[in-house]
Amino acid sequence: MPAYRPEEIEKKWQAHWKTHKTFEVSNSFDKPKYYVLDMFPYPSGAGLHVGHPLGYIASDIVSRFKRLQGFNVLHPMGFDSFGLPAEQYAIQTGQHPEKTTRENIQRYIEQLSSLGFSYDWSREIRTSDSSYYKWTQWIFLKLFNSWYNLETNRAENIRTLQDIFGEKGSAGVRAAGDADERHDFTAGQWQMMTEKQRIDAVHPYRLAYQSDTYVNWCAALGTVLSNDEVKDGLSERGGYPVERRLMPQWNLRITAYADRLLQGLDTIDWPEPVKEMQRNWIGRSVGAEVTFPLQNAPQQGIKVYTTRVDTIYGATFMVLAPEHELAAQLTTPEQKEAVEAYVLASKRRSERDRMADTKTVSGVFTGSYAINPVSAEPVPVWLADYVLAGYGTGAVMAVPSGDQRDYLFAKHFNLPIIAVTDAQQNLDQQADPTKEGRYINSELINGLTFKEANDKLITWLEEHNLGKGKVNFRLRDAIFGRQRYWGEPLPIYYKEGLAYGVAEADLPIVLPEIDEYKPTETGEPPLGRAQDWKYRGKFDFELSTMPGWAGSSWYYLRYMDPHNDERFVSEEAEQYWQTVDLYMGGAEHATGHLLYARFWYLFLKDLGLVSGNEPFQKLINQGMILGRSNFVYRLNLTWNVDSRQSSQSALSKYFPPAIFISKGKLDKYEAGDASTIDEIKNFIKNYPAEFNKRDLGVVINHVDGFQGFSALHVDISIVENDFMNMEAFRRWRPDFTNSEFITEDDGRYICGWEVEKMSKNRFNVANPDELINRYGADALRLYEMFLGPLEQFKPWNTSGMSGVSSFLKKLWRLFHPEDGKLAVTDEAATPAELKALHKAIKKAQEDIERFSFNTSVSTFMIAVNELTALNCHKRAILEPLTVIISPYAPHLAEELWAELGHEPGSITNAQFPVFEEKYLEEASIDYPISFNGKMRGKMTFAAAAVAADIEKEVLASEIFEKFSEGKAAKKVIVVPGRMVNVVV
């Protein structure tokens, strides 16, 4: 082969890998295992852009490196293929989401394969395949049929709970969950219960349960949305209004695992910011639950949870979430109109917006009062959307002297602010949450310290049955239902209004065919359209489907044994692969997928179905590749218009010609360059006299002038090194067909640029297919690693690809000088060549093991440059060099490996070269020679030379004779390996 042609080499080896199933891995137990996992993608119709493969390339390098070290490497890929985008597309087009999803997946597979990833495609999974979601449904049934025993600190089968009820009744049962939702009964009463009564009694204990829950409801989409799918009160997809609504929903009791989820973070090698996000999301706090009796109904009360019960005497008002169950009851007739308006407005704001908005103060008085349980003072009850129904009890005792948000609220509504310690300062300006000093204005605890006051108040509240000490969590149970079609059906049916789990033998419950993919006319979820869809022909199925995160919470386990029809993963496979050794993915999943996956794993651990303690041992968050956007600059022209529709807004839709000014000229104009200002004025003056649209009743007589400039994104595909192809620009969009350009003096148009998020809306997406066609997949792989540290955000610049492409050609020429035939010799390597090689071996291994891939690419470039300078074409050097480069540039490495006489495709199972320190040892060292501290020259000595021999040679040298000025040496200081200083 006369020249390096990546387009031929890469297709050849991709076909070889596929035909020979090179990367298929068996569950053989004779090798040490290493499990590398990428967060699997949702297959959108847009396909991949160059930002997507960053983590995939890094994980592939690690996978290939571990194979070279003798590991049995599991490196799978699949698709998170349920989701709202496919469903919305189905609603718009009438196409089944399965069809578009399948087509999108095929596109992804083609793109991923073109990058040479060493995935074991025989283990591919798709969460929307019934053979996969059969087991997602199976895990849900396990959750449905389990409760969390606080005595044993683990999940147990619901039968053990029923046995306790039969022996002792409900008294003394310590179970995770809300005790207020449960009923007290004796063993005798349990024995007398009907089936319905027993199911009702058990349901509040289940780990998968139904309850009325506040959700983000989007009427236009007909479904519940997660907080991540809501932005500024609108759905992220479509921009439709979203409101908070109380609906019956399926929930998973993740709160039962809150403490264990916190503790597990200390055992895993994850980025600290991700662990901290999970800690904050779980939000463990120690405090007290206190009941404030209602003034007009003392037998009823408002429960609050507080971490500062010591400040209770400073609670001058109460604030309830607008959705609080007591809100309507507490609202007086005089306040009804104001309260209803405020509640309606609050429904339109997501929890995330309400939490994030710390500047706006809003609220409404209910007209009712509660009683402070320790001071017996009446406190007004308000509603405000800074309190969330889903956190704590949905109510707070407001202490404006100690909490800034309460302080702002009190100031805004002119409510009392009472100091509670003698150490609080500047309460006329802000709240002071200090725990220092001693308590004042607090009858029971006056004069006490924080610890003394806290303990005394909790004891007093417990004695008077008005409160108790309690550990609380910010974490809420996970809403598990979506009113959508394209998701896993919940394996639940209803008999006489009660929810039952289907028999495991009847799984999977497959999505039925329906005529449309939107909610029914009566408001039921899309599954309500299914005809004759009943369990065993007579019982109604649950019409909600699972959320997108259901299938992704356990997919890593299915990769271990993807074709097992009898078990979600065999015991042997699970015990061999155990947990993921390296997980690559985005930090944006910290409080979603990563938390839910840990929860499911701990649950499966309780059931004895998995053997590890955490699912993902090491996590790396790859940074984002930022797009390098280009801009053109349009003059905002003012037109003289003669038209029946003469307004500028009417004119705009007729696409009058635009004038664009080059960045260089714009900079000169803004700097006040007189000649450029005159040039723009003359250009406008000489603009075509008439742009005629008589058929539309519009005639543009001439341009009056312009009012500044507008920067517009331009497609980077028609820009190279910031120079834009103006004809391509005119063809790009119909409204720019007649555009004119004020160019640089050489006739070219220079674009502006900015680094920002890569997005199709910004036209700054670099298509990997185009780059692969132009430079090759190996060049793209190396370049993405070369951009900078994996975890950092980094800008994309396509022009940098040429440098990496040149490096690969230079590597090729070590084997094929001047693009000729293979010219590798069997000559012995020189010390200099061995030094260049072993420096590269050492650095490559160290860099991969610490996931510093960008510096490895630099190392390869240095090594190739050194070997080129040494005119090295020796097998002893080039063969190991090929192996260490193969994880980064696998196609070229395979080609060179085969040319060196090895079995085609066998580099995957080669051995990573062993670094030998001896080749880096210097045979000689150049010593600087100083006289009285001033360096006067250099002398070369053997690396093993001792100080006495060095001193002897220096004193006998010409340099000593020249600079000693005939004086004797008083002292000779030799620093071995560094320097010599002669004192004369």
Secondary structure, 3 states (H helix, E strand, C coil): CCCCCHHHHHHHHHHHHHHHCCCCCCCCCCCCEEEEEECCCCCCCCCCCCCCHHHHHHHHHHHHHHHHCCCEEECCCCECCCCHHHHHHHHHHCCCHHHHHHHHHHHHHHHHHHCCCCCCHHHCCECCCHHHHHHHHHHHHHHHCEEEECCCCEEEEHHHHHHHHHHHCCCCCCECCCHHHCCCCCHHHHHHCCHHHHHHHHHHHECEEEEEEEEEEECCCCEEECHHHEECCEECCCCCECEEEEEEEEEECHHHHHHHHHHHHHHCECCHHHHHHHHHHHCEEEEEEEEEEECCCCCCEEEEEECCHHHHHHCCEEEECCCCCCHHHHCCHHHHHHHHHHHHHHHCCCHHHHHHCCCCCCCEEEEEEEECCCCCCEEEEEECCCCCCCCCCCEEEECCCCCHHHHHHHHHHCCCCCCCECCCCCCCCCCCCCCCCCECCCHHHCCCCHHHHHHHHHHHHHHCCCEEEEEEECCCCEECCECCCCCCECCEEEECCEEEECCHHHCCCCCCCCCCCCCCCCCCCHHHHCCCCEECCCEEECCCECCCHHHHCCHHHHCCCCCCCCCCCCHHHHHHHCCECEEEECHHHCCCHHHHHHHHHHHHHHCCCCCCCCCECEEEECCCEEEEEEEEEEEEEEEEEEECCCCHHHHHCCCCCCEEECHHHHHHHHCCCHHHHHHHHHHHHCCCCCEEEHHHCEEEEEEEEEEEEEEEEECHHHEECCEECHHHHHHHCHHHCCCEEECCCCCCEECEEEEEECCHHHCCCCCHHHHHHHHCHHHHHHHHHHCCCCCCCEECCHHHHHHHHHHHHHHHHHHCHHHCCCCCECCCCCHHHHHHHHHHHHHHHHHHHCCCHHHHHHHHHHHHHHHHHCCCCEHHHHHHHHHHHCCCCHHHHHHHHHHCCCCCCHHHHCCCCCCCHHHHCCCEEEEEEEECCEEEEEEEEECCCCHHHHHHHHHCCHHHHHHCCCCCCCEEEEECCCEEEEEC
